[in-house]
Amino acid sequence: MHSLPDETRDGEPFELLANCFGPEDIDTAMQSGAKGVGLLRSGYMMLPGRILDEQEQYFFYCSCLAAANGCPVTVRTFDFGSDRTVADANQGPQSSKLGLRGIRNSLRQPQQFQTQICALLRAAARGPLRVMFPMVTEVEDWDAAMSIVEHCRQSLRERGVPFNENTQFGVMLSIPAACLTVEDFIAHGCDFLVIGTNDLTQYTHAADRELASAEHYYRPASPAMKKLITMVMDAANAHHVPVTICGLAVGNPANTAQYLHLGLRSFSVSPQNLLKVKRALLDTDAHPDAGENA
Protein backbone atom coordinates (compact mmCIF):
# COMPACT_ATOMS: atom_id res chain seq x y z
CA MET A 1 0.00 0.00 0.00
CA HIS A 2 2.82 2.44 0.85
CA SER A 3 4.57 1.93 -2.47
CA LEU A 4 1.44 2.46 -4.57
CA PRO A 5 0.95 6.01 -5.92
CA ASP A 6 -1.94 8.03 -4.51
CA GLU A 7 -4.14 7.77 -7.59
CA THR A 8 -7.73 6.66 -8.14
CA ARG A 9 -8.49 3.69 -10.38
CA ASP A 10 -8.90 6.04 -13.36
CA GLY A 11 -5.61 7.84 -12.65
CA GLU A 12 -6.75 10.93 -10.74
CA PRO A 13 -4.20 11.95 -8.05
CA PHE A 14 -5.39 12.49 -4.48
CA GLU A 15 -3.81 13.66 -1.22
CA LEU A 16 -4.04 11.82 2.09
CA LEU A 17 -3.46 13.85 5.25
CA ALA A 18 -3.92 13.08 8.94
CA ASN A 19 -5.93 14.56 11.82
CA CYS A 20 -3.54 14.82 14.77
CA PHE A 21 -3.12 16.09 18.33
CA GLY A 22 0.67 16.45 18.62
CA PRO A 23 4.11 15.13 17.63
CA GLU A 24 3.47 11.55 18.77
CA ASP A 25 0.52 10.80 16.52
CA ILE A 26 2.02 12.90 13.71
CA ASP A 27 4.93 10.45 13.75
CA THR A 28 2.45 7.55 13.62
CA ALA A 29 0.59 9.18 10.73
CA MET A 30 3.75 9.71 8.70
CA GLN A 31 4.69 6.06 9.16
CA SER A 32 1.20 5.15 7.91
CA GLY A 33 1.69 7.07 4.67
CA ALA A 34 0.24 10.52 5.38
CA LYS A 35 1.59 13.32 3.20
CA GLY A 36 1.09 15.89 5.94
CA VAL A 37 -1.26 17.02 8.72
CA GLY A 38 -4.61 18.31 7.51
CA LEU A 39 -5.86 19.13 11.00
CA LEU A 40 -3.72 19.76 14.09
CA ARG A 41 -6.04 20.28 17.06
CA SER A 42 -4.01 22.90 18.88
CA GLY A 43 -6.32 23.07 21.90
CA TYR A 44 -5.17 19.74 23.22
CA MET A 45 -1.80 21.07 24.27
CA MET A 46 -3.76 23.13 26.82
CA LEU A 47 -5.25 20.08 28.57
CA PRO A 48 -2.99 20.42 31.64
CA GLY A 49 -5.40 23.24 32.50
CA ARG A 50 -3.35 26.36 31.86
CA ILE A 51 -2.74 28.59 28.88
CA LEU A 52 0.78 28.07 27.54
CA ASP A 53 2.85 31.16 26.85
CA GLU A 54 4.13 32.11 23.39
CA GLN A 55 7.48 30.36 23.71
CA GLU A 56 5.91 27.11 24.93
CA GLN A 57 3.41 27.15 22.06
CA TYR A 58 6.20 27.94 19.59
CA PHE A 59 8.18 24.90 20.74
CA PHE A 60 5.07 22.72 20.47
CA TYR A 61 4.38 23.78 16.87
CA CYS A 62 8.06 23.35 15.95
CA SER A 63 8.02 19.82 17.39
CA CYS A 64 4.97 19.05 15.25
CA LEU A 65 6.76 20.33 12.14
CA ALA A 66 9.79 18.19 13.00
CA ALA A 67 7.59 15.10 13.37
CA ALA A 68 6.06 15.81 9.95
CA ASN A 69 9.51 15.60 8.30
CA GLY A 70 9.05 18.57 6.00
CA CYS A 71 5.44 17.81 5.10
CA PRO A 72 2.81 20.53 5.58
CA VAL A 73 1.04 20.98 8.91
CA THR A 74 -2.33 22.78 9.08
CA VAL A 75 -3.08 24.11 12.57
CA ARG A 76 -6.61 24.82 13.73
CA THR A 77 -6.61 27.74 16.16
CA PHE A 78 -8.19 27.10 19.56
CA ASP A 79 -11.66 25.58 19.33
CA PHE A 80 -12.64 25.24 22.96
CA GLY A 81 -16.26 24.20 23.30
CA SER A 82 -18.76 21.86 24.87
CA ASP A 83 -16.63 18.75 24.37
CA ARG A 84 -13.41 20.48 25.43
CA THR A 85 -13.39 20.64 29.23
CA VAL A 86 -10.35 22.94 29.44
CA ALA A 87 -12.63 25.75 28.30
CA ASP A 88 -14.86 25.40 31.32
CA ALA A 89 -11.85 25.15 33.62
CA ASN A 90 -10.27 28.32 32.28
CA GLN A 91 -13.15 30.55 31.26
CA GLY A 92 -16.28 29.55 33.16
CA PRO A 93 -19.33 27.62 32.01
CA GLN A 94 -20.37 30.13 29.36
CA SER A 95 -17.41 29.12 27.20
CA SER A 96 -18.91 25.73 26.42
CA LYS A 97 -22.11 27.14 24.94
CA LEU A 98 -22.68 26.55 21.26
CA GLY A 99 -22.36 30.20 20.31
CA LEU A 100 -18.98 30.76 21.94
CA ARG A 101 -16.75 28.20 20.26
CA GLY A 102 -13.81 28.56 17.92
CA ILE A 103 -12.96 31.93 16.42
CA ARG A 104 -15.85 33.60 18.28
CA ASN A 105 -14.23 32.73 21.59
CA SER A 106 -10.76 33.70 20.32
CA LEU A 107 -11.97 37.12 19.22
CA ARG A 108 -13.45 37.68 22.69
CA GLN A 109 -10.03 36.98 24.23
CA PRO A 110 -7.62 38.92 21.99
CA GLN A 111 -4.57 38.60 24.26
CA GLN A 112 -4.79 34.81 24.26
CA PHE A 113 -5.42 34.80 20.50
CA GLN A 114 -2.47 37.11 19.81
CA THR A 115 -0.19 34.84 21.83
CA GLN A 116 -1.20 31.88 19.69
CA ILE A 117 -0.92 33.74 16.38
CA CYS A 118 2.56 35.06 17.23
CA ALA A 119 3.72 31.55 18.11
CA LEU A 120 2.27 30.18 14.86
CA LEU A 121 3.83 32.89 12.68
CA ARG A 122 7.22 32.22 14.29
CA ALA A 123 6.91 28.45 13.83
CA ALA A 124 5.92 28.96 10.18
CA ALA A 125 9.45 30.27 9.59
CA ARG A 126 10.71 26.78 10.51
CA GLY A 127 8.59 24.74 8.10
CA PRO A 128 5.43 24.50 5.95
CA LEU A 129 2.84 25.50 8.55
CA ARG A 130 -0.52 27.06 7.71
CA VAL A 131 -3.33 28.26 9.98
CA MET A 132 -7.12 27.90 9.83
CA PHE A 133 -9.86 29.51 11.89
CA PRO A 134 -12.69 27.24 13.12
CA MET A 135 -16.38 28.13 13.51
CA VAL A 136 -16.17 31.13 11.20
CA THR A 137 -19.72 32.23 10.37
CA GLU A 138 -19.41 35.35 8.22
CA VAL A 139 -16.74 37.38 6.50
CA GLU A 140 -16.67 39.83 9.42
CA ASP A 141 -15.22 37.02 11.57
CA TRP A 142 -12.48 36.49 9.00
CA ASP A 143 -11.71 40.21 8.73
CA ALA A 144 -11.51 40.58 12.53
CA ALA A 145 -9.19 37.58 12.83
CA MET A 146 -6.93 38.80 10.02
CA SER A 147 -6.78 42.23 11.64
CA ILE A 148 -5.31 40.56 14.71
CA VAL A 149 -2.91 38.60 12.48
CA GLU A 150 -1.63 41.85 10.99
CA HIS A 151 -1.25 43.31 14.48
CA CYS A 152 0.84 40.27 15.43
CA ARG A 153 2.99 40.60 12.31
CA GLN A 154 3.74 44.21 13.18
CA SER A 155 4.49 43.28 16.78
CA LEU A 156 6.98 40.60 15.68
CA ARG A 157 8.63 43.04 13.27
CA GLU A 158 9.09 45.54 16.08
CA ARG A 159 10.46 42.84 18.36
CA GLY A 160 12.90 41.73 15.66
CA VAL A 161 11.71 38.12 15.93
CA PRO A 162 11.95 35.95 12.79
CA PHE A 163 8.60 34.81 11.37
CA ASN A 164 7.03 33.89 8.05
CA GLU A 165 5.46 36.96 6.46
CA ASN A 166 3.69 34.76 3.92
CA THR A 167 2.04 32.28 6.27
CA GLN A 168 -1.16 30.99 4.69
CA PHE A 169 -4.47 31.47 6.51
CA GLY A 170 -7.72 29.65 5.79
CA VAL A 171 -11.24 28.95 7.00
CA MET A 172 -12.57 25.74 8.49
CA LEU A 173 -16.09 25.39 7.13
CA SER A 174 -18.04 24.09 10.12
CA ILE A 175 -21.28 26.08 9.73
CA PRO A 176 -23.74 26.10 6.80
CA ALA A 177 -23.77 29.92 6.78
CA ALA A 178 -20.05 29.93 5.93
CA CYS A 179 -20.54 27.44 3.07
CA LEU A 180 -23.35 29.56 1.65
CA THR A 181 -21.14 32.66 1.57
CA VAL A 182 -17.77 31.05 0.82
CA GLU A 183 -17.14 33.46 -2.08
CA ASP A 184 -16.89 36.29 0.45
CA PHE A 185 -13.98 34.61 2.26
CA ILE A 186 -12.19 33.98 -1.00
CA ALA A 187 -12.71 37.62 -2.05
CA HIS A 188 -11.20 38.75 1.26
CA GLY A 189 -7.99 36.78 0.80
CA CYS A 190 -8.67 33.33 2.26
CA ASP A 191 -5.81 31.08 1.06
CA PHE A 192 -7.46 27.68 1.54
CA LEU A 193 -10.60 25.97 2.81
CA VAL A 194 -11.15 22.93 5.03
CA ILE A 195 -14.58 21.30 5.25
CA GLY A 196 -15.11 19.91 8.76
CA THR A 197 -17.73 17.19 8.41
CA ASN A 198 -18.25 16.60 12.14
CA ASP A 199 -19.62 20.06 12.92
CA LEU A 200 -21.02 20.80 9.48
CA THR A 201 -23.18 17.66 9.62
CA GLN A 202 -24.59 18.36 13.07
CA TYR A 203 -25.29 22.03 12.38
CA THR A 204 -26.86 21.27 9.00
CA HIS A 205 -29.20 18.63 10.44
CA ALA A 206 -29.63 20.02 13.99
CA ALA A 207 -28.42 16.64 15.28
CA ASP A 208 -25.77 16.38 18.00
CA ARG A 209 -23.31 13.74 16.85
CA GLU A 210 -23.06 12.41 20.41
CA LEU A 211 -26.83 12.06 20.91
CA ALA A 212 -27.88 8.49 20.08
CA SER A 213 -31.58 9.33 19.80
CA ALA A 214 -30.80 11.78 16.96
CA GLU A 215 -28.47 9.39 15.13
CA HIS A 216 -30.93 8.95 12.26
CA TYR A 217 -30.55 12.64 11.37
CA TYR A 218 -26.74 12.71 11.57
CA ARG A 219 -25.94 11.99 7.91
CA PRO A 220 -22.57 13.32 6.68
CA ALA A 221 -23.29 12.38 3.05
CA SER A 222 -26.92 13.51 2.91
CA PRO A 223 -28.32 15.44 -0.09
CA ALA A 224 -28.12 18.64 1.98
CA MET A 225 -24.45 18.04 2.81
CA LYS A 226 -23.66 17.23 -0.80
CA LYS A 227 -25.32 20.45 -1.93
CA LEU A 228 -23.27 22.52 0.55
CA ILE A 229 -20.05 20.78 -0.46
CA THR A 230 -20.81 21.28 -4.15
CA MET A 231 -21.31 25.01 -3.55
CA VAL A 232 -17.94 25.19 -1.80
CA MET A 233 -16.18 23.24 -4.56
CA ASP A 234 -17.70 25.37 -7.33
CA ALA A 235 -16.54 28.61 -5.69
CA ALA A 236 -13.11 27.23 -4.80
CA ASN A 237 -12.47 25.82 -8.28
CA ALA A 238 -13.52 29.09 -9.90
CA HIS A 239 -10.81 30.90 -7.94
CA HIS A 240 -8.21 28.08 -7.69
CA VAL A 241 -8.47 27.85 -3.90
CA PRO A 242 -7.47 24.43 -2.49
CA VAL A 243 -10.02 22.48 -0.42
CA THR A 244 -9.47 19.64 2.07
CA ILE A 245 -12.21 17.64 3.78
CA CYS A 246 -11.72 16.21 7.28
CA GLY A 247 -13.72 14.60 10.06
CA LEU A 248 -14.85 11.18 11.24
CA ALA A 249 -17.03 10.69 8.16
CA VAL A 250 -14.01 10.88 5.85
CA GLY A 251 -12.58 7.80 7.56
CA ASN A 252 -15.55 5.81 6.22
CA PRO A 253 -14.62 4.62 2.70
CA ALA A 254 -18.25 4.80 1.51
CA ASN A 255 -18.39 8.50 2.39
CA THR A 256 -14.91 9.18 1.02
CA ALA A 257 -15.90 7.82 -2.39
CA GLN A 258 -18.92 10.15 -2.47
CA TYR A 259 -16.76 13.14 -1.52
CA LEU A 260 -14.33 12.14 -4.29
CA HIS A 261 -17.19 12.24 -6.79
CA LEU A 262 -18.10 15.74 -5.57
CA GLY A 263 -14.66 16.91 -6.71
CA LEU A 264 -12.59 16.64 -3.54
CA ARG A 265 -9.01 15.42 -3.91
CA SER A 266 -7.56 16.15 -0.46
CA PHE A 267 -8.71 14.03 2.49
CA SER A 268 -7.65 14.27 6.15
CA VAL A 269 -8.42 11.30 8.39
CA SER A 270 -7.33 9.75 11.68
CA PRO A 271 -3.95 7.97 11.37
CA GLN A 272 -5.56 4.54 11.97
CA ASN A 273 -7.86 5.06 8.95
CA LEU A 274 -5.22 6.17 6.44
CA LEU A 275 -4.58 2.82 4.79
CA LYS A 276 -8.27 1.87 4.76
CA VAL A 277 -9.17 5.12 2.99
CA LYS A 278 -6.24 4.83 0.57
CA ARG A 279 -7.32 1.32 -0.40
CA ALA A 280 -10.85 2.53 -1.07
CA LEU A 281 -9.69 5.49 -3.19
CA LEU A 282 -7.32 3.27 -5.21
CA ASP A 283 -10.30 1.08 -6.08
CA THR A 284 -12.65 3.98 -6.98
CA ASP A 285 -13.03 5.95 -10.20
CA ALA A 286 -12.93 9.72 -9.69
CA HIS A 287 -15.09 10.12 -12.82
CA PRO A 288 -17.39 7.09 -12.82
CA ASP A 289 -19.55 8.43 -15.65
CA ALA A 290 -16.65 9.18 -18.01
CA GLY A 291 -16.82 5.80 -19.73
CA GLU A 292 -20.55 6.10 -20.32
CA ASN A 293 -20.19 9.56 -21.87
CA ALA A 294 -17.24 8.67 -24.09
Number of C-alpha atoms within 10 A of each C-alpha: 12 11 6 9 12 19 19 21 16 14 14 15 15 18 17 22 28 31 27 27 18 19 19 12 19 27 18 17 26 20 13 17 19 27 20 25 28 28 27 23 17 21 18 17 17 16 13 9 14 12 17 16 12 18 14 13 22 22 15 20 26 22 16 26 26 16 21 25 14 14 17 17 28 26 26 23 22 24 23 25 21 17 11 16 15 22 25 18 13 13 12 10 13 14 22 20 12 10 12 19 22 22 25 18 21 22 17 11 11 13 12 16 21 21 18 23 24 24 24 26 26 25 26 25 16 16 20 18 26 22 24 25 26 24 24 24 22 17 19 13 17 21 15 12 23 17 12 18 18 13 15 20 21 12 14 17 13 9 9 9 12 14 19 17 13 10 17 18 21 25 26 29 26 25 22 20 16 22 26 16 16 24 19 17 23 20 11 13 14 21 20 21 24 26 23 24 24 19 21 25 26 21 17 20 19 12 19 17 18 11 9 10 10 14 13 8 16 21 20 22 19 14 10 15 18 15 15 18 24 17 16 22 22 15 17 18 12 9 12 13 15 16 22 20 26 24 22 16 20 26 22 15 18 14 18 24 19 16 22 20 16 17 16 21 22 19 27 30 27 21 24 14 18 23 18 14 23 27 15 17 25 21 14 22 19 26 16 12 10 10 7 6 6 5
